[in-house]
């Protein structure tokens, strides 16, 4: 056997081994593959990944673009990559700051329960390091919407607009929706409540991975601190102090945080407007990115996006 033949055999063996690993990952850890892909998409769109020192440990942030500052905050158990579909359009007009919330993605702490205070502390470190007193608009989905309103209440001088996306700081989410399913069927039922009935069905192997992650992932670690969360909620009287424009973008089919929840916030806030998205659930930026982007443009005070509406 020649040296060249041996090298080709080794290369082929490595390729087959790599294919086997990739196949296993797609079958057994599809969510990990999706996370890797969406985060890579942020980098390909022109963002760079930076680390910000914080009292709770290093916080990972994707930053880039130019123009007014737009900070995008993801939900519990999610990560910065959830915004990958809207970044290419936004980076042309805004300076984007997209952190992994504390305990999520690559942000510390890597283990143990995640306190709401740690998430706020991490975000304030990011604001001090990356925004440094500039006016900013906060966009937040689910837990990110809650954190956006908390930050607005603590930074009245610099937050110029808040856009909660199926999230907020009022008490009252639907506790019948289980966010930590223990079986495939429970996971299927949960996703049915979080998404519109017309959205494509989620394959069983993804539901199984969701069940696996739900007991040990960031969502479970955050849920473990439920007893301390109420101190970070805002009531109607506190919401009335938020004088900046608050524009709610809401997936109407969401059963965790219903349209009634959004209407309660609109009633309490001095300057609020609601932009509903029909046939869409709790995470519009991934379920219906085209329609979400159109609603976001309106919430930002821009003209609606032109062209054929995307799903």
N, C-alpha and C positions, 0 to 999 in steps of 0.2 A: 504493500500500500504506500503510495507516494505521500509526501508531506502535505501537498495540496489537497489530496483526497481526504486525508485525516482532518485537515482544517475545515473542509466543507461538511464533513460528518459532524464535527463539533458545533459548527454554526447551525446546522439543521437541527441537532439535538437541543441546542439552546432555544431555537425558534419554537420547536414543538413544546418544550417545557414552558416557555413564556405564554404560548397560546393556551396551554392547559391552565396556567395560573389565572390568565384573563378570563377564561371561560368559567372557572370556579368563582371568581369575584363577581361576574355578572349574574351567576345563578344563586350564589349564597350571600353576597354582600352588595346587592345592587345600589343601595343607598350610598354606600361609601364611594362607589364608582361615580354616581351622579354628583356627589359633593365635590369630588376631585375635578370633574368636568366643568361644573359651573364656576368654580374658583379659577380654573385655568382660563375660562372665558372672560372673567373680569380683567385678567392680565392682558389677554389678547385685544381687549377693547381699549387699552391704553392706560389702565390704572396700574399703579405700583403698590406693592405690599410693604408696609412699614410697621415697626414695633414702637409702641409708646409705653414708657415707664409709668406705672401706676402703683399706688399703695398695695394693691392686691396682687401685683405681678404684671408682667408684660401683656399689653393689649395689642392685638393684631388689627390693622386698619388698611383698607384699600383706598388710595387717594389718587386724584388726577383731574384733568380738565381745567377750565378757566371760567371766570365769571362769578356770579353770586354763589354763595356757599349753600349746598344742599346736602344734608346729612340723612342717610337712609338707614333705618333701624329695623332689623329682622325680628321675628317672633321667637317664642320659647321653643327650644329644641332645633331651631334652624341655624343659619349662619349667613355670612355676607353674600355668598353666592346666590342666594334666593333672588337677587336683583339683576342677575346677569342679562335678562332679556331687555331690560329698559335702559341699561347703562349706555349702549352705543348711541342712542339718541340724546340722552341727557348730558353726556360728557362733552357734546359740542357746544352747550350753552351754560353749563354750570361747573363749578368746582365741586367735585363729589368727594364726600367723606363717608366711607361705608365700613363701620367696625363690625367685628365679631363681638357680640355682647360678652361680658365676663362669664367664663365657664363654658362658652360656646366656641365652636370652630377651633381656632388656635390661641384664643385668649385665656389667660390664667383666671381663676385657678383650674388646674387640669383634673382635679379629683375633689371629692367631698361635696356637701350641700352648697348650693349657690344662693346666697342671700340677695334680696332686692337691693339692699344697701351697697353690695359689691358691684352690682350692675350699674347703679347710679354713679358710684365712685369711679369705675372704669371709664364710663362715658364722659364724666367731667374731666378726667385726665386727658382724654382724646380731644375734647373741646379746647382745653388750655394749650395743648401742644400743636394741634393742627388748624385751629380756627382763630385762636388768640384775639378774641374781642371783636371779630368781624360779625356783621349781621348774618344770621343764618336762618334757613328754613328747615324744619324737621319733618321728615316723612317716616312714619312707623307703622308696621303691620303687627297686629295682635299685641303681644307683649311690647313690641317696639312702639306701638301707638300709645300705650300706657306710659312708657318711659319718655316719649316725646312730650307728653303733657306734663309729666313731673319736671322734666328739664325746663320746659317753658315757664313753669311756676317759679323756678329757681333762677332763671336767667331772663327776667322780664325786659332787661335793657338791650339784649342782643338777639333774642328770638323774634323774628318779624312775621313768621307764618308757621302754622302747624297743620299737618295733613295726616290725621289718623286714618289708617286703612284697616277696617274691621278690628279695631282695638281702641281702648280708652282707659281712663283712670277711675271711672265710676264702678261701684260694686254692682254685680248683677248678671254675670255670665251664666249660661245654662249649665248647671251642674249635672244634668242628666247625660251630657256628652262626655264619654270616658276618653280622656287623652292618654291613658296608659292601658291600652288593650292587652289582654292576656292570651287571647286566642286569635286565630285567623278570622273567625266570624265576628268577634268583637271589633277587630281592626276594620273589617269591611263595613260594619255598622257605623263606626266612628267616621270613616271617610265619607259615607253616604250623608252624614249630617253636616260635614264640613264642606262638601262640594255640591255642585248642581247635579240634578239627576241626569241631565243631558251630557255631562262630561264623560269621557271614555272610562270604562271600568279599569280598576287597578289590578294587575296580575297577581295571582296568589303568591308567587315567590317574593314580590315586593311587600305584600302584606305580612308575610312571615318575617321578613327582615325588620319591618316596622315593629312587630311584636317583640323581637329580640332587643331592639334598641330602646324600646319604651321603658324597660325595667332598669336600665343602667345608664342611659344617655343623659344629655344635658337637661332634657325636659323632666326626667325623673329626679335629677339632682336639684332642680329648681323647685319642683313640686314638694320636695321634702321640707322646704322652709315655709310652707303655707301659713303656719301659725304666726309668722312675723310680717306677712304681707300687708295686712290691713292698714298698718301705719303709713303706708306709701300710697294708699288710695286717696282720691280727691272727691269731696262731696260737691253738691250743686253750688253751695256758697263759695267754695274755693274756685270752682270753674268760672264763676262770675267775675273773678279777678283777672282772668286772662283776656286782655283787651285786644290782643292781636287777632288778625283774621285766622279762623280755624275752619278748614275745608275738609269735610269728611268724605272719603271715597269708600264705598261700601258694597261688597258683594251681597246681593239681596237674598241669596239662597242659604247663607250662613245660618246654621241653627245654634252655634255656640254663642255668638254675639249677634243677635238678630237686629233687624231694622228698627225695632222698637227701642233697643239700647241706643242706637245712633240718634234717634229722635229725642231721647232724654238729654243727650249731650247738646244737641242743637238748641233745645229749649233753655238750657242752663247757661250757655255761652253767649256773651254780648254780641259777637260778630261771627256767626257760623252759617255755613251752607252745606247742604248734603248733595253728593254726586253718587247716586245709586248705579250699580252695574248689574243689569239683569242677567239671568242664567249664569251666575257666578257665586262662589262660596267664600270661604274664610281667607284664602290666600290668593287674591286676584292676580298678583304679579306672576304667578306660575300657572294658574288655571286658565286665565283669559288675558294673556299679556297685551294683546293688541287693544282690547277694549279698556283694560286698565290704563295703558299708556295714554289713550285718548282722554279718559277721565282725569288722569293726573295732570295733563297739560291744562285742562280747564281749572283744576284746583290750584294750579300754580299761577293762574291769571293769564295764561297764554291762550291764543286762538286754538280751537280744536284741531287735531292732526288731520291733514287732508289725505285723500286717497281711500282705497277700499278698506273697510274695517276688517281687521284680522281677529282671529279668535283669541 
